[in-house]
């Protein structure tokens, strides 16, 4: 199968402006975008920067944009024509590589209740807490949800994004600072872009964020999104 690719290239440390480089390769039908990137790196351009680890839809490291749609490169099949870009609204290290540490730390630092829980002896947990924590731990931390969030794009210094809200859900039963959590939660518009883009098959993000909104955003109007059932 012939594949025409345009790949975003940018090095913040250089004086060059971002550009798109074109590549033409052949791959067996049914191969993944990650396979295409590896082939280009090995046979065409060893200077191409992208990230991956497990190649088995487990780690979330290979998240990129393909034809303006966020995905895991190891889970997206090749198409005859593709444009590959880094996840938007996140800091770029080089080419398709985003600064994961900076993005994760930014979300973490915006939620003081999470910071409090890292202190020795902070919080206790019973079986109910553990069960709820496990229910919402299908996250790859691929940052796709962060890249699709319109609130995070407009207010990056005030909102921790869907990932930050998920972390609060995982720890909310032992976290202090409920007033601060309410201030964070009220910024969420519940547009659904984050959970619709999430690549996890466990589909945990919508009920997690919806539950947090139910608790900390009283009087909100429930929107009809995906398959949610509204009763009462």
N, C-alpha and C positions, 0 to 999 in steps of 0.2 A: 504493500500500500504506500503510495506516495503522499508525503506529508509536507505541507508548506507552513513554516512557522515564522512568526515575528516575535522576537523576545526583547523585552524591555532591558536596556542596559544603562546603568548609572553608577558612578563611583563618587560619593560625596567628597572624597579626599582629593579629587581631581578638579580641574577647572572646566572640564567638558560638560556640556549640557546633556540631559537625558536623551536617549535615542532608541530606535528599534532596529535590531539586526535581523536580517532574513536568512533562513536556512531551509534547504530542501533535503529531505532524507527519505529513506525507505525503511519501513518496519512491517512486520506481519500484522495483519488486521487483528484487533483484540488486544494489542499492547497498550500500555498506559502512558500517560503524559510523562511520568517519571522515567520510563524507559526511553522516551524520546530525548529527555534532557541528558540522561546518562550517555546516550549515543552521540549527541552533539558535543558533550564535554570530552569524550574519549576520541572522537574521530574528526571533529571540526574545529572546536574552540576550547582549549584547556583553560582559558581565562574566564569562562562562564561561571558565575557564582549562583548556587542554589543550595537548598538544605534538604536533607532527608536522613532517616535513621533506620527505622524498622522495615519499611517497604511492605508492611502488612496491616495497614489501617489501624495502627495502635497508638502511635506516638504523636501524631499531629504536626510533626516537624516540616512536612513537605507542602504545607498549605500555600496555594498561589491562586491567582486569578487566571481563568482560561476563558477567552471570549467574553470577558466582563462578568464572569460568574465565579464566585469563590468555591474552591474545592480542595481536596487532598490529591496531589499529583499522582499518588500511588493507587488512587481509586477512580480516577477519571480516564476513560478510554480515549485514545487518539482520534482525531477528526482530520479530514483532508486539509482543512485550513484552520490554523489556530493562532491566536495572539495571547502571549503569556506575559503576565505582569505580576508585580508583588502585591500583597494585600494592601488595599488603600487605607488611608488614615492612620498608618502606623509608621514608625521610623525605619528607614531603609539603610542597611549597612552597605550593600552592594548588589546590583542587579535584582535578583528575585529574593534576596535574603533580607528579612526584616529583623530588627533588633528585638528579639523575644524577651530578653532579660529586662530591657527598659520598659517594654509594654506591660509585662507582668508586674514589675515593681511599681509602676505608676498606678495600676489598678489597686494593688495591695496597700500602698501608702495613703490612698484616698479614703480608706475605710478604717478609722481608728479602732473600732471593735475587733477587727482582725488582728491588728498589732497587739492589742491587749492580750489576746489569746495566745500569743507566742511567748508570753512571760512565764517563767516557772511557776507551776501550781495554779495557773489560770484555768478556771472552769472545771466542771465535773461532768461525767456522762453516765447515763443509765442505758438500759437496753433500748428504750424508745428513741433516745437520741442517736444511738448507734444505727438503729434500723433506718431512721430518716436520713442520716448521713450517707449510708450505703446506697439508698434509693437515688440520690443525686450525685453519684460519683462515676458517671459514664463519660466525663469530660476528657478530651484529648489535650486541652489547653492549646489548641491549634490557632486560636485567636481569630478565626473566621467570624465569630459572633461580634467581636470588637470592631472588625473592619466594616461590618454592615450597619452598625448602629448610628443613626442620624444624630442622636443626642450627643454621643461621644465625639462626633465630628465637630459639632457646634460648640460644645462645652467640655473640652478635654481636661480642663483644670478643675471641674466641679463634679464630674460624673465618672464613676469607676467602670462603667460599661456593663454589659450583660455578664461577663465573667466575674466582675466584682460582686454583682448581685448574687450570682450563684454561690460564690464563696461565703457570702453572708447567710444564705439559706442553709448551707452545710453546717454553719456554726451558730445559727441564730438562737438555738435553745440554751446556749451557754454564754452568749455574748451580752455585754453591757452596752450602754450608749444607745438606747432605743431612739432617743430624739434625733441623734445624728443619722441613724439608719433611715428614719422617716424623711429627713431632708434629702438623702440620696435617692430614695425610692420615688419620691414625688416627681423627680425629673423624668422618670421612665414614661414614655408615651404608649407603651404596649403595642407598638406597630407590628410586632411579630417577625420582623426581618431576621432577627438573630436566631430564633428557633427554627425558622424555615430554611436557613442556610446551614445550620449545624449538621455536620456529616455523621454524627453518631446515630446508630440504629436504635439506641435506647430511648430516644425522644423524651429526655428528662427536662430540657431547658424550659419549655412552655409551662408545665405544671409547677416547676420550681419558682419561676419569676411570678407567675400568677398567684401562687400561694403567698409570696412575700408581699405582693401588692394588696392582697386581701387583708393581710395583717396590719400593714403599715400605711396604707393609702385609703382610709375610710371614705365612703361616699363616691368612689370611682365608678365610672360607667363601664360595664363589661362589654367588650367588643366581640363580635363573632369572628374568631380566627381559627384556622385549621379545623379540627374536629371537636372543639370544646363544646360540651353540653352545658347549657345554662338552665338552672331550675329555680323555682321560687319566684 
